[in-house]
Amino acid sequence: MRWRPNTRTGLWAGIGIVLAILLLDAGLVWRVIAGPINGWTFVCALLALLSLPAIGLLGYRLYDLSRLGYEFDRNRLVIRTAGTQQIIPTARIERVIDGREAQLKTRMQSLTWPGYCIGQGQVEDVGLTLFYAAAPPQKQAIVVTPGLAYGISVDDMESFAEVLATFQEIGPSVEVQQRSGQAPYVEWDIWQDRLAQGVLLGGIVVNLVLFGLMLFRYPVLPDAIPMHWDAMGSVDRIALRQEAFALPLFGLITLVANDGLGAAFYRRQRIASYLLWSGAALVQLLFLLALWQIVL
């Protein structure tokens, strides 16, 4: 017995959210391109950049929803998405709560929108519940097992309950363990490596500070600024103020190159990755010190 829920509402709603963010980004990018160069240029660019992880997350959740499906037989109930597989032995199902009839009080701990309910939460009198559905909990079947429950989309609750009762009466043909499986990319070590995340994030933040400092100071800089000093502290090079953008740009190039190489080496030579990422972060700090002296 296999079925897939109707995910059209969730997919279209999610696409609408992504399009709204992209429309806002288009306005921000237009301001960056067409507007005067000042602090607002940095703010608009930063907001557009910060929206990219949100778009990526929404895109992944839409992909997850598009792959949502169930498989049910006398041995097990299987719930699948793009990144997760939940296997629930039929014999361990204690009861099924019809969300259409019960006044469920839920507290979701994950992002949801109309037609999308994948994540975890708490259901009163049930406990921790993993939701894999294309409808809110009040329109789901809550499958309860010892210590954990699952919310799924079921069109005909009566038929589902009858099939479950029949399967449990017949009994399983093979022993099945209740377990959760993840796609390989979900279990990459980088998601748990706080050191790597900290070094990578540190380099990105310092590079953003470089651009922010340059853009906020740009309107008050003279047309020509000192760019280099000799050993005696005397200015030996003067350039147009636009050339000061070379420091944050070179910093960005270094960051992208080192971070990319570090990612390539991460699984085989983790120390090399840490050195590359740390080196990129250090370069950002050195450029920041130089830029600070130039523009202030």
Secondary structure as UniProt FT lines:
FT   STRAND          2..3
FT   HELIX           8..34
FT   HELIX           39..66
FT   STRAND          69..72
FT   STRAND          76..80
FT   STRAND          84..89
FT   HELIX           90..92
FT   STRAND          95..98
FT   TURN            99..101
FT   STRAND          106..108
FT   TURN            114..115
FT   STRAND          116..123
FT   TURN            124..126
FT   STRAND          127..133
FT   HELIX           137..139
FT   STRAND          141..145
FT   TURN            146..147
FT   STRAND          148..152
FT   HELIX           157..170
FT   STRAND          179..182
FT   HELIX           184..187
FT   HELIX           189..191
FT   HELIX           194..217
FT   HELIX           218..220
FT   STRAND          224..229
FT   TURN            231..232
FT   STRAND          235..240
FT   HELIX           241..245
FT   HELIX           246..265
FT   TURN            266..268
FT   HELIX           270..295
//
